[in-house]
Amino acid sequence: MARAKRPAKKAKKPAKRKAPRREVPEADLRRTQTSRWNVHLSFDGRCEEAFRFYEDCLGARIHYMLAYGDSPMAGQVPEGFRRKILHGTLALNDLVITGADAVPDEYRKPQGFAVLLQAGTKEEAERVFGKLSHGGAVSMPLQETFWTARFGMLVDVYGVPWIVQGR
């Protein structure tokens, strides 16, 4: 009598392994970095106004501001646009945000990202959140969460999305 064939065993899929979580102290990150990531923001003609607002809100400093009219591009933009900003640099300690006014008809509303500000204290987070949200839209009020003392999200009056977090 012939034996019945057993169905072939399905090969077991290897269990998905989670990568071990490794905390890297900020000082080590700074020491090993050879490149920098900076945020560049595009504005609808209000870059200079926004940067002055951020100076006040964040305690940052404008390091550089170049208008289209003061650049070789002066003849390539409408006359009324020449006072708009081609390139601006705003710095807070060793962090830098650059920005510019998009040329007419090229501005797109920011989406798919947020500028994350990690405040040193919950009091600083409250101060900055209050100033940044003035005239903007709060999507998550600043509050205590399970991961930090303060966390909130907003879009400022210039259309820039922010996340403010404080320890």
Residue, then its C-alpha position, 0 to 999 in steps of 0.5 A: m500500500a502506497r503512503a499518502k504524501r504529506p503536504a510540503k511544509k511552508a517555510k517559516k518567515p523569519a521574525k521581523r527584528k526591530a533595530p535596537r534603539r540607541e540613544v546618542p548624546e547631542a554632544d556626540l552628534r555634533r562631534t561626528q557631523t560633517s554636514r549640516w541640515n538647515v531649514h529653508l522657508s519660502f514666503d509669499g512676499r513677507c520674508e523680511e516681516a517674518f524674519r523680524f517676527y522670528e527675531d522677536c519670538l525666538g530671540a534669534r538674530i538676522h545675519y543676512m538679508l539680500a533683496y532681489g533688487d540688490s542682486p544680479m537678478a534685479g532685472q529678472v523680477p518685476e519692479g515692484f518685487r525688487r525689495k523682496i528678499l532673495h536670501g535671508t539668514l536667521a540664527l539662534n545659537d548654532l541653528v540656522i534658518t534661511g528663507a526667501d520670497a518666492v518669485p511671483d506665481e511660484y509660491r506654494k503653501p508649506q505642507g508635509f513638514a514642521v519646524l520643530l523648536q525644542a525649548g530648554t524649559k517648559e516656561e520658554a516653550e510657553r513663551v515662544f508658543g504664545k508669541l508664534s501662535h499670535g495671529g496664526a492657527v493652533s492645531m494642538p494647544l501647548q500641553e503636557t504629554f507623556w514624553t515631554a513637559r510641553f508640546g504643541m503645534l501651530v501654523d504661524v501668521y506667515g503659513v509656517p507650521w511649527i511644533v514647539q516642545g519644552r522639557 
